[in-house]
Amino acid sequence: MKTDLLDRTFAFAKPIVKLSQTLQEQRGVPQTLGSQLVRSGTAIGANVEEGQASQTRKNLRLKYNIACKEPRETLH
């Protein structure tokens, strides 16, 4: 399960990075838009990874809750 979640969050992040690179090549698209897309799209996996290294269940839940919110920001 743990590996599957990490694999899925990594697989989600890869096209996000490619999309950001494409956006940065387009005229009229602010660079901050692509940068924010990368931050929110890759933060999902980063928070899952941090959660798995948590020393307490409370910290694990906190990191997973943050990871669950990041896709909403990415979608927006």
C-alpha positions in Angstrom: 0.0 0.0 0.0 2.7 2.5 1.0 4.7 1.9 -2.2 1.5 2.1 -4.3 0.6 5.5 -2.9 4.1 6.8 -3.5 4.1 5.5 -7.0 0.8 7.1 -7.8 1.7 10.5 -6.4 5.0 10.4 -8.4 3.1 9.4 -11.5 0.7 12.3 -10.9 3.6 14.7 -10.5 5.4 13.8 -13.8 2.8 15.2 -16.2 2.4 18.2 -14.0 6.1 19.1 -14.4 5.8 18.6 -18.1 2.7 20.8 -18.3 4.5 23.5 -16.4 7.4 23.4 -18.8 5.0 23.7 -21.7 3.2 26.6 -20.1 6.5 28.5 -19.4 7.2 28.3 -23.2 3.9 29.9 -24.1 3.7 33.7 -24.6 1.4 35.5 -22.2 1.5 32.8 -19.5 3.0 34.1 -16.2 5.9 32.2 -15.0 4.4 32.2 -11.5 1.5 30.1 -12.8 3.8 27.2 -13.9 5.8 27.5 -10.7 2.7 27.3 -8.5 1.4 24.3 -10.5 4.7 22.4 -9.9 4.7 23.3 -6.2 1.2 22.1 -5.5 1.4 19.1 -7.9 4.6 17.8 -6.4 3.7 18.6 -2.8 1.2 15.7 -2.7 4.0 13.1 -2.9 6.3 15.1 -0.7 3.7 15.2 2.1 2.9 11.5 1.7 6.7 10.8 1.9 7.0 13.0 5.0 3.9 11.3 6.6 5.4 7.9 6.2 8.5 9.1 8.1 6.3 10.5 10.9 7.1 9.6 14.5 3.5 10.0 15.7 0.1 9.1 14.3 -0.9 12.7 14.8 1.9 13.9 12.5 1.1 11.2 10.0 -2.6 12.3 9.8 -1.5 16.0 9.5 0.8 15.2 6.5 -1.8 13.0 4.8 -4.5 15.7 5.3 -2.3 18.2 3.7 -1.5 15.8 0.8 -5.3 15.4 0.3 -5.7 19.2 -0.1 -3.0 19.7 -2.6 -4.8 18.2 -5.6 -7.6 20.7 -5.1 -5.1 23.5 -5.3 -3.5 21.9 -8.4 -6.9 21.5 -10.1 -7.8 25.2 -9.4 
